[in-house]
């Protein structure tokens, strides 16, 4: 992808660099993600909300950043195959009218995705770590978002999903799990290697503040998934205009 800033979008097809706040859900609460070590995630403590109830945290994130999209990772579904927590997703959608949801719930079968799409609660995120082949990604096309998941140097899921951009939908997340919540900065070299014509690549993991967002935008990345920088106050609404 060799897009200029003017051709980037916000995750819903509108112009601009997209900052997409993240909610990680476990046991019906929002948890603090660090380095992809999901079994150790604890309920979040954040100045943006009282407690870790998903709708309160979602509203708190949107109070500090004027996002149009929220990314929701349903960790129970990803880890245990429990299926998406539709009640929690419905509550978030009601609490945040006009906001689009990107939802990763460990989708790996067409029937599960069809049920989610029928509920009208957002776009499914198809994580490469949950796939055994490329069929689901190919079948869904632009209806879904693809997450290319890595843990350190390990690429998770079928190699073909990582290697063949012709399989990718228009929106692709580069999920660097080891950098999530680690304050290590985004992996710019790896992100630039993923650029492909007609695809918008979103960085996930490592964003520390506005300088990282500017570096991503300058590198032709379409946007970034962010949590820690918003909760910790290193990224504030005042910077949003500079990144539009």
N, C-alpha and C positions, 0 to 999 in steps of 0.2 A: 504494500500500500504506500502510495506516494502522495497522499492527500495533503493539501494546504490546510491551514487553520479554518479557512472559510468553508471547507467542504466537510469538516467533521460534524458530528451530531451529538445529541444529548442522551442517546439511548432510546428515544422514541421517534427518531427520524428528523428532529429539528436541529438547525445549525447550532454549533457551540461544542466546547469540550465538556464531556459529561463527568461530573463527580457523582457517583452512585453510592449512597450510604448503605451499610451492611447491617443486617440483623442475623445473628446466629442463634437459633432456637434449640433448646434441649429441655425436655420435660415441661414444656409450656412456658418457659422463661427465656429471657435473653441472656446469653452467656458471653464471657470475654474470651475471644479466640487468641491463641498464641501458638505459633509454629506448627499448626496442624495437629497438635497433640490433643485430639478431641476428647478422649476419656478424662482428661484433667481439667476441662473447661468448667469454670465456676460461674454462678449467677453474677451478672455484671453489677459493678458499683460505679455509677456515673453521675456527674453533676447535672446531666441533662434530664434526669427523671428521678422520681422517688421510687426506688425499688427496680425490679427487673421485668415488670409486666410488659409484654411486647408492644401494646398500643401506646403506652406512656413513653417508652424508649423511642419508638418510631416518630412520635410527635416531637420529642426532644431533638432528635437528629434533624428533622426538617425545620425546627426553629433556628438551628445554627447554620444550616446550609440550604439554599433554595433549590433543592433537587426536584427532578420530575420522575425519577425512578428510584425504587428501593430494591435491593437484592436481599432475598431471604434464603438462608441455608437452614433447612429442616434437618438437624443432625440426627434426630431419632430415625427419620426415614432413611437418611444416607447410611447410618451405621447399622441399623437393626432391621431395615426393610419394612418399617411400620406403615409406610404410605404417608402422604402429606397430611399435616395437621390442618384440615380445611377450616375448622372453627377458628384457629388462631389467625389464619390468612384472611378469613372473612372479617374478623375484628380489626385487623390492620387496615384492610381496604376501607372499611366504614370510617375508621378514625382519620384516614388520610385521603379524603376525596380528591380525585383528579390525579392521583399518583399511580404510575404503572408499577407492577411487581414483576421482578425476575425471580423465579423460585426454583431452587435446587433441592429436590426431595429424593435423590437417588434414583431417578427415573431410569429404567433399563428395559421396559417392555411397552409395546404399543398400547396395550389396554390401560395401563396405569396413566400414560400420558393423555389418552383420549378422555378418561374420566376427569382429569385435572382441567383440560381444555374446556370440557363441557361445563365445569363449574364457573368459568369466566373470571378466574382470579389472577390472571396474568400470563406471562410467557414462561414455559418450562425451560429450565437450564439443564442441559444434558451433560453431565460430568463424565469425562473420559474414564475416570477411575471406576465408574459403575458399569461400563460397557464391556461386552465380550467380543463384539464385532462392530461393524460400521453401519449396520442396517437401520437402526433407529434414527441416527443422525441424518442419513440419506433420505429416509422416508419423511421426516418432519420438515426439512429444508428451512425456509425463513420463518416458519411458525415458532421455532425454538432458538435458543442461544446455546452455543457450544462452549463448554469450559474445558480447556486443555490443561489437565491437572499434572503438576510435577511436585516431587518432594526431593529437594536437593537436585542431584543430577539424574534422578530416576523419573522417567516419564511414565505416568500411570495410565493404564488402559491400552487399547490396541495401537500399535505403532502407526498403522495407516492413518488414524485420526490425527496424529501429530505431523505426519510426513506429507499428506496429500491435501493441499488447500482446496482442491476441486470438491472435496467432501464437505467443506465448511459452509455453514450458513453465513449471512452477511455480518452477524454479530458474534464475535469470538472473545472469550475471556481467557487470559493467560493467568491461571491460578497457581502461584508459586507458594505452596503451603508452608514451606519452611520459613518464609519471610513474613507470614501473617502475624501481626502483633509484635514483631521482633525489632522494629525500628531500624531495620538494616538498609532501607532504601529499595526502590524497585530495581529489578535486573534489566537495565536498559539494553544490554547486548542481546539477551535472550528475546526481549520483546521486539527489537528491530528485526531479528531473524524470522519472526512470525509474520511480518508484513506481506500481504498478498493483494493483488488487484481486486477491488470490489468488496474487500472485507474490512470491517472496523474492529480493531483489536483494543481490548480494555485490560489494563493492568490490575492485578489483584494481589496484594501482599507487599508490604514494605513502605508504603507512602507515609512520610513523616510530616509533611507540611507543604506550604505553597511552592517552595523551590522545587520539590520533586514533581509537583503537578506541572510546573512550567517546563521542566526538562522532558517530561513525557509528551506534552503538547508539541514541543519543538522537534521531538523525534518522530512525529506523525502518528502518535497513539491517540485513539479516539476518546479515551476517558479512563477513569480509574475507580475501582471499588475501594471504599475507605471506611474504616471504623475507628481505630485507635486514635488517629489524628483529630477526629471530631470529638471523641470523648475526653481526650487529654487537653483539648483547647489549643493545639498547635495549628489547627486549621479553623478559620472563623469566617462568618458571613462577609466580613469586610473584604476578603480576598476574592469573593465570587465574581465581582464585576471585572476584575483583571483577567479572569480566565474564561469569560463568555466568548 
